[in-house]
Every structure is written in C-alpha cells, then in structure tokens.
Amino acid sequence: MTPTITAFESSPDRGRGLARDMAVRWALEEVGQPYDVRLVSFAEMKQPAHLSIHPFGQIPTYEESDLALFESGAIVLHIAERHAGLLPADADARARAIAWMFAALTTVQAPIVEREGFILLEKDRPWFAERLPLLDGRVRDRLVQLSARLGDADWLDGGFSAGDLLTVNVLRRPAGANFLGEYPNLAAFVARGEARPAFRRAFADQHAVFAAASAGS
C-alpha cells in the first residue's frame, strides 16, 4: 500500500524546504518508496480527524494500511527500518546511526530551535539585545562539537544514513544555518546532503506546493 503523509496546505516556510514534512519526503525518496501527500490547512490540523492521528495538531503524519504515525523522527525511523538505504546492515553501525537520529532531533536541534523561537517571538522585547548573544553562544557551542566530531569525513559515521539526513535537515534551519560559514566542514556536510538527488526531488515536491498556493492566491 502506498503511504500517505500530510503537509501544510500553505506552509509558513514559503517553499524553502524547512517544514517538518521535508525529512519524511527526503527519506521516502532515498529509499525509492512512492507516497501520496494530503495537504491540510491550519484549521484542519485542529479538527478531530487530524487530531486522531497527530494528538498535537501538527504535521507530518504518516498512514499506511492500519498504521498511523506522527513525529517526523519516528516516521523516518520507521521508513529506515523497513527499507534498505538509510540504516547500515551491521548491527553496531545501525545502532550508531539511530543514535545520531536522536542527537539530531534533541541535542543539535534544541539550541537552534530555542534561538529561532526567541527571534520570532521576542524580537521586540527590551531584553532581546542582551539575551540574543547568549543563545548565539549556545548554538555555536553545539556546532563546535558537531564540527569536531565530523572532522574531514563526508558523513557522521561511515556511509550516509538517516542520522545524516536528520542532522542536515536540522542544520538547514535559519537559526543554525546562519552560523555555518564559521564551520566549513559543516557547511560542506549540508551541501552534500542538499546535492543528493533524493533531497532535490523532495525539495522540488515541497516547493511545488508553495508555488501552487502562491499562484492561486
């Protein structure tokens, strides 16, 4: 059965490939799994039908036969476990790749999302100028550590894996990407991810939704 994922009908990322369905699209493209997309409005995301799948009223969701999943990381892990191409065959290498998936969505992402939310929601507050350097420092601290771990390797642990996919996806967020110029190996790491044909197909498909919405507005 062809899986169906949900995505924004009108994404706030304005076609930049930053919405949470991007990682799921990319994973499906990497493993060669066709999929359908159901676009949902912000209003529909809060309705019982969508909340029955995603209790927090967000995207993406994933439906295949009787299985319904939410959370992009869980969906990517499900895809990687059921299709070759995103997790190594060796058990120890597989475990390390999964560890990098968790690291991407927790350890690496946390300071980036915190800075992003602060800029978006508190830029007009009197404490903004004083607090921003602190959040900048937290992002830099994490990127220093990640840069040291990557070194001159192409990927985080051997060949490309779901851990790399999610880490690239996180680093593309503006609150992290703004600092990549300070870490050439991380900038090259992200560029390698974005150059993968599967990424390009996923990006084009997500961007097409924005283009269609813009043309119809």
C-alpha positions as CSV (number, residue, x, y, z in Angstrom):
1,M,0.0,0.0,0.0
2,T,1.3,3.5,-0.9
3,P,1.8,5.5,2.3
4,T,0.2,8.9,2.7
5,I,1.8,11.8,4.5
6,T,0.4,15.2,5.5
7,A,1.9,18.5,4.7
8,F,0.9,22.2,5.1
9,E,-1.6,23.4,2.5
10,S,0.0,26.8,2.9
11,S,3.5,26.5,4.6
12,P,5.0,29.3,6.7
13,D,8.4,28.4,5.3
14,R,7.4,29.9,1.9
15,G,8.8,27.0,-0.1
16,R,12.3,26.8,1.5
17,G,12.1,23.2,2.4
18,L,12.0,23.8,6.1
19,A,8.6,22.4,7.1
20,R,8.7,19.2,9.1
21,D,7.4,17.0,6.2
22,M,10.7,17.7,4.4
23,A,12.6,15.0,6.3
24,V,9.9,12.4,5.6
25,R,9.7,13.3,1.9
26,W,13.5,13.0,1.7
27,A,13.6,9.7,3.5
28,L,10.9,8.2,1.2
29,E,12.8,9.5,-1.8
30,E,16.1,8.0,-0.6
31,V,14.6,4.5,-0.3
32,G,12.5,4.8,-3.5
33,Q,9.2,4.5,-1.9
34,P,6.3,6.2,-3.7
35,Y,4.0,8.2,-1.5
36,D,0.9,10.3,-1.6
37,V,0.5,13.7,0.1
38,R,-2.6,15.0,1.8
39,L,-2.5,18.8,2.2
40,V,-4.1,20.2,5.4
41,S,-4.9,23.7,6.4
42,F,-4.1,25.1,9.8
43,A,-7.8,24.8,10.7
44,E,-8.0,21.2,9.6
45,M,-5.0,20.4,11.7
46,K,-7.0,21.2,14.8
47,Q,-10.0,19.1,13.8
48,P,-10.8,15.7,15.3
49,A,-9.9,13.7,12.1
50,H,-6.3,15.0,12.1
51,L,-6.0,15.0,15.9
52,S,-6.9,11.3,15.9
53,I,-3.6,10.8,14.1
54,H,-1.5,13.6,15.5
55,P,-2.6,14.5,19.0
56,F,-0.8,17.8,19.0
57,G,-2.3,19.0,15.7
58,Q,0.8,19.3,13.7
59,I,2.4,17.8,10.6
60,P,3.6,15.5,9.3
61,T,1.6,12.3,9.8
62,Y,2.2,9.0,8.0
63,E,-0.5,6.5,7.2
64,E,0.0,3.1,5.7
65,S,-2.7,0.4,5.8
66,D,-3.7,0.2,9.5
67,L,-0.6,2.1,10.8
68,A,-0.8,5.8,11.6
69,L,2.3,7.6,12.9
70,F,3.2,11.2,13.9
71,E,6.5,12.9,14.6
72,S,9.0,13.2,11.8
73,G,11.8,11.4,13.6
74,A,9.6,8.4,14.3
75,I,8.4,8.3,10.8
76,V,11.9,8.5,9.3
77,L,13.0,5.7,11.6
78,H,10.0,3.6,10.5
79,I,10.9,4.1,6.9
80,A,14.6,3.4,7.5
81,E,13.9,0.2,9.3
82,R,11.6,-1.2,6.6
83,H,13.6,-0.2,3.5
84,A,17.3,-0.5,2.6
85,G,19.4,2.6,2.2
86,L,19.1,4.6,5.4
87,L,20.5,2.3,8.1
88,P,23.6,0.1,7.9
89,A,23.3,-3.7,7.8
90,D,25.9,-4.1,10.6
91,A,24.1,-4.1,14.0
92,D,26.6,-1.8,15.8
93,A,26.7,0.7,12.9
94,R,22.9,0.6,12.7
95,A,22.7,1.5,16.4
96,R,25.1,4.4,16.0
97,A,23.1,5.7,13.1
98,I,20.0,5.6,15.2
99,A,21.9,7.4,18.0
100,W,22.7,10.2,15.5
101,M,19.0,10.4,14.6
102,F,18.2,11.1,18.3
103,A,21.1,13.5,18.6
104,A,19.9,15.5,15.6
105,L,16.4,16.0,16.9
106,T,17.4,16.6,20.5
107,T,21.0,17.7,21.3
108,V,21.7,19.5,18.0
109,Q,18.2,20.9,17.3
110,A,17.4,22.2,20.8
111,P,19.6,25.4,20.9
112,I,18.8,26.1,17.2
113,V,15.0,26.0,17.8
114,E,15.3,27.9,21.0
115,R,17.1,30.7,19.2
116,E,14.7,30.6,16.3
117,G,11.7,30.9,18.6
118,F,13.3,33.7,20.5
119,I,13.9,35.8,17.4
120,L,10.4,35.1,16.1
121,L,8.5,35.8,19.3
122,E,10.6,38.2,21.4
123,K,12.5,40.5,18.9
124,D,10.5,43.5,20.2
125,R,11.2,42.8,23.9
126,P,13.5,45.1,25.8
127,W,15.7,42.1,26.8
128,F,16.2,40.9,23.2
129,A,19.6,42.5,22.5
130,E,21.0,41.3,25.9
131,R,19.8,37.7,25.6
132,L,20.5,37.0,21.9
133,P,24.3,36.7,22.3
134,L,23.7,34.0,24.9
135,L,21.5,32.0,22.5
136,D,24.0,32.6,19.7
137,G,26.7,31.1,22.0
138,R,24.6,28.0,22.7
139,V,24.2,27.3,19.0
140,R,27.9,27.9,18.4
141,D,28.9,25.6,21.3
142,R,26.8,22.8,19.7
143,L,28.2,23.4,16.2
144,V,31.8,23.4,17.5
145,Q,31.2,20.0,19.0
146,L,29.5,18.7,15.9
147,S,32.2,20.1,13.7
148,A,34.9,18.4,15.7
149,R,33.1,15.1,15.5
150,L,32.6,15.3,11.8
151,G,36.2,16.3,11.1
152,D,37.1,15.8,7.4
153,A,34.6,12.9,6.9
154,D,31.8,13.1,4.4
155,W,29.2,11.7,6.8
156,L,28.9,11.3,10.6
157,D,29.6,7.6,10.8
158,G,30.7,5.9,7.6
159,G,28.2,6.0,4.8
160,F,25.2,8.3,4.5
161,S,22.4,7.3,6.9
162,A,19.2,8.5,8.4
163,G,21.3,10.2,11.1
164,D,22.9,12.4,8.5
165,L,19.6,13.1,6.8
166,L,18.1,14.4,10.1
167,T,21.2,16.3,11.0
168,V,21.4,18.1,7.7
169,N,17.7,18.8,7.9
170,V,18.2,20.5,11.4
171,L,21.3,22.5,10.3
172,R,19.3,23.9,7.4
173,R,17.1,25.8,9.8
174,P,17.9,29.5,9.6
175,A,18.9,29.9,13.2
176,G,21.6,27.3,12.7
177,A,22.4,27.9,9.0
178,N,23.3,31.5,9.8
179,F,26.4,30.2,11.6
180,L,27.6,27.5,9.1
181,G,30.0,29.9,7.4
182,E,32.1,29.7,10.6
183,Y,32.3,25.9,10.2
184,P,33.4,25.0,6.7
185,N,33.1,21.2,7.2
186,L,29.5,21.6,8.4
187,A,28.7,23.8,5.5
188,A,30.1,21.2,3.2
189,F,28.2,18.5,5.0
190,V,24.9,20.3,4.5
191,A,25.8,21.0,0.8
192,R,26.5,17.3,0.3
193,G,23.1,16.4,1.7
194,E,21.4,19.0,-0.4
195,A,23.1,17.7,-3.5
196,R,21.7,14.2,-3.2
197,P,19.1,13.5,-5.9
198,A,16.6,12.3,-3.3
199,F,16.9,15.6,-1.4
200,R,16.4,17.6,-4.6
201,R,13.3,15.6,-5.5
202,A,11.8,16.1,-2.0
203,F,12.6,19.8,-2.1
204,A,11.1,20.3,-5.5
205,D,7.9,18.5,-4.5
206,Q,7.5,20.5,-1.3
207,H,8.3,23.8,-3.2
208,A,5.7,22.9,-5.8
209,V,3.0,23.1,-3.1
210,F,4.1,26.6,-2.2
211,A,4.2,27.6,-5.8
212,A,0.7,26.3,-6.5
213,A,-0.7,28.1,-3.4
214,S,1.0,31.3,-4.4
215,A,-0.3,31.1,-8.0
216,G,-3.8,30.5,-6.7
217,S,-3.8,33.4,-4.1
